[in-house]
């Protein structure tokens, strides 16, 4: 994948900061902190009620009352009760985008994306008990699960746009799959993150999630970071002995399956499938295509 670094626009010399500007900035920071605090309090109240009364039986009025605020205060922060279960995603998305915008010129765009999505992991790892409880709740309530999927899709769109902005469009021709690889790479980063996150949540929020995440990202970078051929097995030479192939028990279902139709590749994998095996299966399908 041939990436190009987009040249930053000329930066104007900032004007001197006045005392009033500093006061406005401080006030804005305090307001943002108060907003996040209220969102988290409402989310905690919602989780408590969902766990004790059930999702369907809980009303917005009850959530607001439990948090000690009025109904209108709830709707200033959330549009619905299912949205209240994820109070931090909006702010985390802003932080992830800030990582992309402040990327150093020498950094590979895929590495930048990996750093950006770490902001999401920090959000979960910052409150393990709440994250585990929320994970269990979303497994039980389909509506909450759908809300979670929608939140994940926002990150994937952000990273896809970023990677698509860093390949050379002038070099696009038949046989150049940079646009495809940019989208697949963004999806791979999100998939790798979510794979590690699920394992960590299922373990009760225990374990070195940072190391696990770095390992998963290393696999993604090896597969997609250097171009179309990255991560593919080197061509075998007649003089080289064939590498032994792993033998799968006949009764065991494959960890991942891939089907291709035209320009579309669809992969289906078990949730407990090893990430490297899933990535290898996808890469083999792209190679054959």
Backbone torsions as a table, in degrees:
resi	resn	phi	psi	omega
1	UNK	NA	119.8	-178.0
2	UNK	-93.0	109.8	-179.9
3	UNK	-98.7	149.4	172.1
4	UNK	-124.5	141.0	177.8
5	UNK	-85.0	120.6	179.2
6	UNK	-69.0	126.2	-177.7
7	UNK	-71.0	131.8	179.4
8	UNK	-69.5	152.4	177.6
9	UNK	-72.5	157.0	179.0
10	UNK	-61.2	135.0	-177.6
11	UNK	-95.7	127.5	178.3
12	UNK	-77.1	147.0	177.8
13	UNK	-67.4	122.3	-176.4
14	UNK	-69.0	145.8	178.3
15	UNK	-76.0	160.1	-179.3
16	UNK	-62.6	140.3	-179.5
17	UNK	-81.6	125.8	179.8
18	UNK	-90.3	163.0	176.8
19	UNK	-56.3	-36.8	-179.8
20	UNK	-67.5	-36.9	176.9
21	UNK	-62.2	-42.7	-179.8
22	UNK	-63.4	-39.7	179.1
23	UNK	-65.8	-40.9	178.9
24	UNK	-64.6	-39.9	179.5
25	UNK	-64.4	-44.2	179.3
26	UNK	-63.7	-40.3	179.0
27	UNK	-64.3	-40.2	178.1
28	UNK	-63.6	-39.4	178.7
29	UNK	-64.7	-43.6	178.8
30	UNK	-63.7	-40.2	-179.7
31	UNK	-64.4	-40.3	179.4
32	UNK	-65.1	-39.9	179.4
33	UNK	-66.1	-40.5	178.9
34	UNK	-66.4	-38.8	178.7
35	UNK	-62.2	-46.4	-179.2
36	UNK	-65.4	-38.1	178.8
37	UNK	-61.8	-44.6	179.4
38	UNK	-66.0	-41.2	178.6
39	UNK	-60.3	-41.1	-179.8
40	UNK	-69.4	-36.7	178.0
41	UNK	-66.0	-41.4	177.2
42	UNK	-65.3	-39.1	178.6
43	UNK	-64.9	-41.2	178.9
44	UNK	-63.5	-40.3	177.7
45	UNK	-64.8	-41.3	179.8
46	UNK	-64.3	-44.5	-179.2
47	UNK	-63.0	-40.3	179.4
48	UNK	-61.9	-45.1	-179.2
49	UNK	-70.6	-40.0	178.3
50	UNK	-60.0	-39.1	-177.5
51	UNK	-72.6	-33.0	-176.0
52	UNK	-93.4	-42.4	-176.3
53	UNK	-98.7	-22.9	-172.9
54	UNK	100.3	150.4	-175.8
55	UNK	-63.7	-49.4	-174.9
56	UNK	-64.3	-34.4	-175.6
57	UNK	-81.6	-9.9	-177.4
58	UNK	-90.3	135.1	179.3
59	UNK	-109.1	161.8	176.7
60	UNK	-61.8	-39.6	178.9
61	UNK	-58.6	-40.4	-180.0
62	UNK	-68.2	-38.7	177.8
63	UNK	-62.9	-46.3	-179.9
64	UNK	-62.1	-43.4	-179.2
65	UNK	-64.4	-40.8	178.9
66	UNK	-63.5	-35.8	179.0
67	UNK	-81.6	-8.0	178.6
68	UNK	78.3	30.2	179.7
69	UNK	-131.4	171.9	179.0
70	UNK	-82.6	161.5	179.2
71	UNK	-57.8	-40.7	-177.9
72	UNK	-65.6	-29.9	176.5
73	UNK	-65.0	-40.1	177.4
74	UNK	-57.4	-47.1	-175.2
75	UNK	-75.9	-9.2	171.2
76	UNK	-75.5	-19.8	-176.1
77	UNK	-110.7	-30.2	-177.6
78	UNK	-139.0	148.9	179.4
79	UNK	-87.9	-19.7	-177.3
80	UNK	-156.6	167.9	-177.9
81	UNK	-71.2	-31.4	178.4
82	UNK	-69.8	-29.4	178.3
83	UNK	-68.8	-25.8	-176.9
84	UNK	-68.5	-16.0	-177.9
85	UNK	-76.2	-14.3	-179.7
86	UNK	-123.9	76.3	-172.9
87	UNK	-77.2	-17.8	-169.9
88	UNK	-102.5	-6.8	-172.5
89	UNK	-64.7	-38.7	-179.8
90	UNK	-60.5	-47.3	-179.3
91	UNK	-68.9	-35.5	179.3
92	UNK	-67.2	-37.7	177.1
93	UNK	-62.0	-39.7	177.8
94	UNK	-63.4	-42.5	179.9
95	UNK	-66.6	-39.2	178.3
96	UNK	-63.3	-41.5	178.7
97	UNK	-66.6	-34.1	178.1
98	UNK	-64.6	-35.8	176.3
99	UNK	-61.9	-43.2	179.6
100	UNK	-64.5	-43.6	-176.8
101	UNK	-68.5	-26.7	-177.2
102	UNK	-100.9	16.1	-176.7
103	UNK	-62.8	136.1	177.1
104	UNK	-67.2	149.7	-175.2
105	UNK	-59.0	-29.6	-174.6
106	UNK	-84.2	-9.4	-173.3
107	UNK	-80.4	135.4	176.2
108	UNK	-65.0	134.9	-177.1
109	UNK	-55.3	-33.5	179.8
110	UNK	-68.5	-35.4	174.9
111	UNK	-65.4	-36.7	178.1
112	UNK	-62.6	-43.3	179.2
113	UNK	-63.2	-40.2	178.2
114	UNK	-62.2	-39.2	177.1
115	UNK	-67.9	-36.8	-179.1
116	UNK	-63.2	-43.0	-176.7
117	UNK	-75.6	-14.6	174.6
118	UNK	-63.8	-22.0	175.4
119	UNK	-62.6	-32.4	178.1
120	UNK	-68.7	-44.9	179.2
121	UNK	-62.8	-37.6	177.4
122	UNK	-60.2	-37.5	179.9
123	UNK	-60.6	-46.4	-179.5
124	UNK	-71.2	-44.8	-175.8
125	UNK	-70.0	-20.2	179.5
126	UNK	-68.3	-21.8	179.5
127	UNK	-142.5	75.1	-173.7
128	UNK	-57.0	-44.7	-176.3
129	UNK	-63.0	-43.6	178.5
130	UNK	-65.8	-40.7	-178.9
131	UNK	-64.1	-41.7	179.3
132	UNK	-66.2	-43.8	179.0
133	UNK	-62.3	-41.4	179.2
134	UNK	-66.1	-39.2	178.5
135	UNK	-60.8	-46.1	180.0
136	UNK	-63.6	-38.0	179.9
137	UNK	-66.6	-42.4	-179.7
138	UNK	-68.0	-24.4	176.8
139	UNK	-70.9	-25.9	-175.5
140	UNK	-93.3	-23.6	-175.0
141	UNK	-116.3	107.0	-177.4
142	UNK	-55.9	-36.4	-178.9
143	UNK	-62.2	-40.5	178.7
144	UNK	-70.0	-35.6	177.6
145	UNK	-63.1	-41.5	178.5
146	UNK	-63.8	-38.3	177.6
147	UNK	-64.3	-39.1	178.9
148	UNK	-64.9	-42.3	179.1
149	UNK	-61.9	-40.5	178.7
150	UNK	-63.2	-37.8	178.3
151	UNK	-65.6	-42.5	178.5
152	UNK	-61.4	-38.9	-179.3
153	UNK	-62.2	-31.2	178.6
154	UNK	-64.7	-41.4	178.3
155	UNK	-65.2	-42.6	-177.8
156	UNK	-63.2	-40.5	177.6
157	UNK	-64.0	-39.9	178.9
158	UNK	-60.5	-47.3	-176.6
159	UNK	-71.6	-34.8	177.7
160	UNK	-64.1	-45.2	178.2
161	UNK	-59.6	-39.5	-178.4
162	UNK	-65.1	-47.5	-179.0
163	UNK	-67.8	-39.1	178.4
164	UNK	-62.9	-25.6	178.5
165	UNK	-81.2	0.8	-176.0
166	UNK	-124.2	18.4	169.2
167	UNK	-112.5	155.1	-172.1
168	UNK	-81.3	103.4	-178.5
169	UNK	-64.8	-26.3	-179.6
170	UNK	-67.9	-20.6	-178.1
171	UNK	-94.6	8.7	-177.4
172	UNK	-77.9	120.7	179.5
173	UNK	-153.8	175.5	179.0
174	UNK	-57.4	129.2	-179.3
175	UNK	95.2	-10.1	176.4
176	UNK	-98.1	112.3	-174.7
177	UNK	-102.9	24.9	-178.7
178	UNK	-55.6	-46.4	179.4
179	UNK	-59.3	-41.2	178.1
180	UNK	-63.4	-46.0	-177.9
181	UNK	-64.6	-34.7	178.4
182	UNK	-61.5	-45.0	180.0
183	UNK	-69.8	-41.8	179.6
184	UNK	-65.7	-39.0	-179.7
185	UNK	-64.4	-42.4	178.1
186	UNK	-61.7	-43.0	178.0
187	UNK	-63.9	-37.8	-179.4
188	UNK	-65.3	-39.8	178.8
189	UNK	-62.5	-45.8	179.9
190	UNK	-64.8	-41.8	179.2
191	UNK	-63.3	-42.9	178.8
192	UNK	-61.6	-44.6	178.6
193	UNK	-60.8	-46.9	-176.5
194	UNK	-68.1	-33.5	177.4
195	UNK	-61.7	-48.9	179.4
196	UNK	-65.4	-41.6	-179.2
197	UNK	-61.1	-45.2	-179.9
198	UNK	-61.7	-43.6	179.2
199	UNK	-61.2	-40.1	-179.3
200	UNK	-67.6	-41.8	179.8
201	UNK	-66.9	-40.0	178.8
202	UNK	-66.6	-25.1	177.0
203	UNK	-86.4	11.7	178.3
204	UNK	77.4	22.2	-179.4
205	UNK	77.0	21.3	-179.8
206	UNK	-104.8	150.2	175.7
207	UNK	113.1	164.0	-178.8
208	UNK	-84.1	83.8	-174.8
209	UNK	-67.8	-29.1	179.9
210	UNK	-64.0	-45.4	179.0
211	UNK	-65.1	-42.3	178.9
212	UNK	-61.8	-39.7	-179.3
213	UNK	-68.0	-42.4	178.5
214	UNK	-61.7	-38.8	177.8
215	UNK	-63.5	-44.1	179.6
216	UNK	-63.9	-41.5	180.0
217	UNK	-66.9	-33.1	177.7
218	UNK	-61.9	-36.8	177.3
219	UNK	-66.9	-41.9	178.9
220	UNK	-63.6	-45.2	-179.2
221	UNK	-63.5	-39.9	179.5
222	UNK	-64.1	-35.2	-176.8
223	UNK	-79.8	-40.2	-171.5
224	UNK	-118.6	-13.1	-167.7
225	UNK	-73.4	-24.7	-172.8
226	UNK	-108.3	-4.6	179.7
227	UNK	137.7	-171.9	-174.8
228	UNK	-62.1	-36.7	-175.7
229	UNK	-84.3	-3.5	-175.1
230	UNK	-64.5	136.3	175.9
231	UNK	83.8	-5.0	179.0
232	UNK	-85.9	148.1	179.9
233	UNK	-64.8	142.3	178.6
234	UNK	-66.0	146.0	-179.7
235	UNK	-61.5	137.0	-178.8
236	UNK	-79.3	145.9	177.9
237	UNK	-104.3	149.4	-178.1
238	UNK	-55.1	-33.1	-176.6
239	UNK	-82.1	-10.5	-177.0
240	UNK	-90.6	132.7	177.8
241	UNK	-67.1	145.0	-179.6
242	UNK	-68.8	138.9	179.4
243	UNK	-71.2	139.7	179.3
244	UNK	-64.1	140.1	-179.2
245	UNK	-97.6	138.4	177.5
246	UNK	-67.4	138.2	-178.6
247	UNK	-101.4	124.3	179.7
248	UNK	-97.8	133.5	177.0
249	UNK	-55.1	141.3	-174.5
250	UNK	-58.7	-32.4	-174.8
251	UNK	-85.9	-8.4	-174.7
252	UNK	-84.8	130.4	178.5
253	UNK	-72.7	144.8	179.1
254	UNK	-63.0	148.1	-179.8
255	UNK	-67.1	-32.0	-179.0
256	UNK	-146.4	144.3	177.2
257	UNK	-128.1	145.7	-179.1
258	UNK	-130.0	135.2	173.6
259	UNK	-126.0	144.6	-176.9
260	UNK	-123.9	140.4	175.9
261	UNK	-144.2	106.0	-178.1
262	UNK	67.1	-123.7	-179.0
263	UNK	-95.7	9.8	-175.6
264	UNK	-112.5	133.3	175.7
265	UNK	-118.3	126.4	-179.3
266	UNK	-116.0	126.4	179.8
267	UNK	-113.5	137.7	175.6
268	UNK	-125.0	125.5	-176.5
269	UNK	-135.9	151.0	172.2
270	UNK	-67.8	149.8	-179.7
271	UNK	-67.3	-22.6	179.2
272	UNK	-98.4	11.3	-178.8
273	UNK	-67.2	139.3	175.3
274	UNK	-59.9	135.1	-175.5
275	UNK	-60.5	-40.3	-177.4
276	UNK	-65.2	-32.0	178.5
277	UNK	-71.5	-39.4	177.1
278	UNK	-62.1	-46.7	-178.7
279	UNK	-64.2	-38.2	-179.9
280	UNK	-65.5	-38.9	179.4
281	UNK	-64.7	-42.7	178.2
282	UNK	-64.1	-44.1	-178.2
283	UNK	-63.0	-39.8	178.2
284	UNK	-62.4	-39.1	178.8
285	UNK	-64.7	-41.6	178.6
286	UNK	-65.2	-36.3	179.7
287	UNK	-65.0	-43.4	-179.9
288	UNK	-66.7	-29.8	-180.0
289	UNK	-71.3	NA	NA
